[in-house]
Amino acid sequence: MFPSFDFPSFDDLISDAVVLALPMRVRFRGIMTREALLVRGPAGWGEFAPFVEYDDDEASQWLLAGIEAAWLGPPPALRHAVPVNATVPAIDASAVPQLLERFPGARTAKVKVAEKGQSLAQDVARVNEVRRHIPNVRVDANGGWSVDEAITALRAITEDGELEYAEQPCASVEELVSVRAAGTGVRIAADESIRRAEDPLRVVRAGGADVAVVKVPPLGGMRAVVALSAQLADYGVPVVVSSALDTAVGMSAGLAAAAALPRLPFACGLGTGGLFVRDIAVTGAAVDGALSVGAVEPDPVLLETLAAPADRRDWWLERARRCHRILGSRDLPNFV
């Protein structure tokens, strides 16, 4: 999967490391500040930013992705721009128009639903408000519904318009199979059932997914995404490359992975940079709903301005040390 290269020592890995704290415009995944560790290698910059609740074994995949980006760079590109969707958190419907201004030209939007403490009526109102501005809408429940709740919700949400697909409506593979078989008329997309599974193809083999949502960091890198996409194509399942709330550096890896795929029938979830108050690089805005593919060079001033406090820097460096140790104990093909 990987060309041969010298796997970096931990000292080499962190020699130019920067730990960041990026303020967000709206709450997303329960946070208002996104922390990330950036590393620099011979091929450029890479990102290590697993969410804080992930254990070291899972987080080590994210470190592998960052090392690939910084030490190998991207796989060969087949396109120069990637269509992206707007991302709408579980906000009040009244806040949707202002949020969508952050996604110029987007023709697809992913809307978060099934938020704890919110009602189905709020989900329907949010989706319908998005429909007033953007023609193609998909929803993401992050596994928050039961089978019965998912079926009820999808029927309610589609009363006033179609959905492109519903992403991870339920948590388990078996539940996804049941929802998909229920005849709601909505495609089912798997996210967590792929990126957080020991066997990412299990949900597809079981008949639980029409679409696969994949993310570069949890799968271990851009080349891993390309390889998995080829396997999914054998089952007739298309891929949507999505963000893990990445900084501009991590987003460039997602765009590179999407650019390397032979087929890209859906807009990708790689437009979440608009959720940050400030990012670590000034990147080009979307043109006609698409983002350009290319390397990102962080702005030194922004790296300093957005640096995390010393205690958080220490926390991330120690976490990276533990994950580097895990990677060193694994049999990683073609690493020398």
N, C-alpha and C positions, 0 to 999 in steps of 0.2 A: 504493500500500500504506500509506503514511504520510500523515496530514494534514500540511499545511505548518506548519513551525515554524522558528525561527531556530536553525540548527545551531551549537552552542556552540564558541567558541574554546577552545584548550587551556587558557588561563589561567582561563576561566570553568569549564571542566570540573573542574579540580583545586582550585578555590578552597576547597572544603570537603572535599577528598578525605581518606580515612582508609585506611591499609593495615593489615590484620589478619592475625594468625596464630592460627588456632583449633585447639586440641589435640583429637585424636580418641580415641575409646574403643578402637577396633581399627584395625589396618592396613587401608587401602583404597586400591586403585590404587598400592600400594607406599609410601604416605606415612602418617605419623602426625600431621602438622600441615598444615592446609589454609590456604593464603594467599589473600587476596582484597583487591581495592581497591574501596572504596565511594565513589560520587560522589553529590552532592546537587544537584538542579535544581529548577525551579519546580513540578514535579509530584510531587516526593518523592525517594526514594533509588533508585539503580541500582547494579548490581554488575558488576565487570570481574574475572573470575577464570579465564582460560584456563589450562589446566595448563602447567607450566613448559616442557615439551618441545615445545609447539606453536610453530610459526614465526609471525612477525608478520602475515603475510597471513591465516592462519587465525584468529589471535587478534583481528584487527581486527573480525571479526564479533561477537565477545563484547563488544567496546567499543560497537559499534552497539546491541546489546541493552541495555546499561547506560544509554546515552544515551536510548534510547526510553523506558525506565522512568522516568528522572529528569526528562526534559523533556516527555514526552507523557502518561505514565501508561498505565493498562491500557485495552484495548478493552472495549466493553460486555459485561457478564456475563449469562449465561443461567441460572446456578445460583449458589447461595450456599455450597456445600460440594462438595468433590471427594473421591471415594474414593481411598485410597492403599494401596500395598502396603508390607509390611515389606521391608527390604533386608538380606540375610544375606551378608556377605563370605565369603571362602574360609577360614573358621575351622574348628576341629575340631568334630566333631558334638557333643561333650560341652559345648561353649560355647554351643550354639544356644539352649537354654531361657532362659538369663540374658539373651542379646541380645534375644530376642523380647519380653521385658518392656518394652523401649523403644518398642514399637509396639502400644499398647493398642487392642483392638478390631479389629485388622487381620484380614481374612479371605483375604488374598492375600499371598504372599511371593515375592520374587525372590531366587534363590539363585545366587551366583557359583560357576562351575565352570571347569574347564580351566585352573586356576592352574598356572603353571610350578613344577615340583618336586613337584607333588601327583599322586596316582593317581586313576584312575576309581573305585576302591573308596572312596576318601575322598569323592569327589563323591556317590556313591550313598548313603553313610552320612549325609552332611550333609543331602541332600534328604529322606531317609526320616525323619530326626529332625525336620526342619521339618514334614513331613506329620503328625507326631504332635500338633502344636499348631495348625496352620493348614490349612484344607481345600483352598485353591487355591494351587498352586505353579507357578512359571515358573522357568526357568534362564537364565543369561546367561554365555556363553562368551567374550565379547569377541573373537571371531574366532580363538580359540585352538586349534581342531581342524582337522585335514584332513577331507576328505569322508568317508573310511572311518572315521576316529576319531569323527566326529560321528554317523554312522549307528550305529556300535557303542555309543557312549555313550548316545544317546537310547533305544535299545532296552533297554539295561541299566537306565537310570533309570526307565523306564516299566514295568518288570517288577512293581513293587510299587505302582503308582498312576499316574494320568494326569498329564500336564503341560498347563498352560494354553497355553504356547508355549515355544519355545526361541529366545532372543534371540541374534542374530549368532553362530551356531555356527561359521561359517567366515568368513574374511576377505574373499574376493572375491565379486562378484556371481555369477560362473559357478559357484562352489562352492555358494553358497546355492541356486541353481537345481537343482543335482545332488542336494543333500540333500533338498530339498522334493519332488523327483520319486522319491525312494527308497522312499516308502511307509511311513515310520515311524509314521504316524498322529499326528504332532506338528506343530502349526502352526509356521511359521518366521516370526520377527520380525526385521526389519532395523533396525539402529541406526547403526553406523558407516557402513554402505553408503548411508545417507541423509544424516546430518549432516556427513559428511566427504567428500561427493561433489560434483563440479561439477554433476552432474545428479541431484538427489535422487529423481527419478522413474524413473531407469534400472533399478533393481533390481525395481521393480514391473512395468514394461513387459516385463522379461525373464522374469517369472514366478518371481522368487526370494523373494517375501515374501507372507505372509498378513496380517501386522500391521506397522504402521510405528511405531517408537519415535522420538519427536522430542523435542528439547531446545531450549529458548528461546535460550540464549546462542550456540551454534554456528550456528544458523540466522539470527541477526541480530535477534531480538526476538519479542515476543508476536504482533504482527500478521503476521509472516512465518510463524509456526506455524499461525495460523488460515487464512492463504491456502493454505499447502501442504496442510493438512487437507482443504480443499475440493477441491483437485486429486486427492488420493488417494481421496476419496469417489467420484470418477468411475470409479475402477478397482475399487470395492467393498472397499477396504482401510481398516480402521479405524485410529485413531491412539491411541497411549498417550503422554501427555506425561510425560517423565521428568526427573530432576534431574541436574545435572552436578556433584554434591557441593557444592551451593550453600549459602551462608549463608541466614539467615532472609530477607534482602532479596531474594536471587536466587530463593529458593523462592516468595516472594510473586508474582514474575513468572510462574513456572511455573504456579502455581495460577490466576492470572488468565487465562493462555492456555487452560488446560483449562476454565475456567469459561465461556469465550467460544465453545467448540465446540458445534455443534448436537447431535452424538452423542458419547457417551463410554461405550462398552460394556464397557471394562475398567478396573480400578483403575489409577491412575497411579503412577509411580515418584517420588513427591514427598514421601516420608516420611523422607528421609535425615538430617534434623536430629537424629534420635536417635543418630546416629553421632558427634556432637560431645560433648566433655565440657562445653563451654559454647558458646553461640551469642551473637550480639550483640543479641538481643531475646528477651524471654520471650513466646513465642507460645502460643496455646491448644493443648492436647493433642487428639489425634484423638478424635472422638466417633463410636462405632459404625464405626470404621475410616475416617472421613472428616475432612478438614481444612477449616476455614473459609477463605473467600476474603476478602482485605482487605489494605490497605496495612500495611506494617511500619515502625515508627519505632524505630531503634536506641536502646538505652539508653546515655546518655553515659558512665556509669560503666564499662559493659562495653566500649565503644569504646576507652576509655583502658586498661582492664585487658588487653584482648586485642590491643593495638597491636603491630605487628611491629617488630623492631629497626630502627634507622636505616638500616643498609645495605640491608635488604630493602625498606624504604619507597622508597629511592632507586632500587632496581632496578625496582620496579613502576611508579614514576612515569615513568622513562625508557622502559619498555616501552609504557606508555599513550601517551606522546608519539609514539613511532614508529607506533603503530596509528592514532592520530588523524591523523597525516600521510597514512597510506594511505587512510583514509576520505575525507579532503579531496581526494584525487586521483581518486576514483571518481565516476561518474555515479549519484547516489543519487536516484531519482525522488521528486519532491514535497518534497525538502529545499530550503529557501530560506535 
